[in-house]
Structure formats: structure tokens, C-alpha cells
Amino acid sequence: MKHPYSALQKIIWNQLQHIALLLDQHGAFAWGTTAIGSDFDGSINPFPGVLTAEDFEPLAKELVVLAGNFLAQKKIGLPENKQLDAEEIIDRFMYGNTAGFLKTFF
């Protein structure tokens, strides 16, 4: 049986990977700007299987696999973008970058 996050994780990872590659190509840190967004205020339809923040953890675990596969392809050029492992990249995306944004601007 296919995991419910399979298509969703690929959509999210494709966006994260694209942003990371563009930032890397332009000499910028690739893993510090993107963050998962949510509208848990009911104004939009949530992704299937991601109804609350409690659903982030299983989604993150699957994204780690895709991030690891991407890193193994060695498409990133800047040394600072190669230093993070897949778990840290996804942790930043799911939690850390949002916390950093809020700390900086609010």
C-alpha cells in the first residue's frame, strides 16, 4: 500500500530542491530560507493527511529520505551547502527556519 504522503512529499521536495539549487548557483546558503507554511486557521484546504502540526513529523521523516538521495547526487556546489545532512536540512525546513524568522522579525 502506498504511503499517503508519497505524492505530497515529492511536491514539497521538488520545491525545496529547486530553491536550494537556485540559491547555491547564486552563491547563497541553500538551507536557511525556506520553511513549511500552514494556514491552520481554516482559510484553505489542508494537504491530505496534514491536518495539524502533529502530522509534520511523519511527513518530515519521508522528506529526509528525498533529501538524502539529493545530497548523494552531489548537485550542490558551495561548501557551506554541503555541510548539512538530510536530517538537519529537513529539520530547518519543518521547524528551524520558521523559528529563526519569528525570532528575527517578531
Secondary structure by P-SEA (a helix, b strand, c coil): ccccaaaaaaaaaaaaaaaaaaaaaacccccccbbbbbccccccccccccccccaaaaaaaaaaaaaaaaaaaccccccccccccaaaaaaaaacaaaaaaaaacc
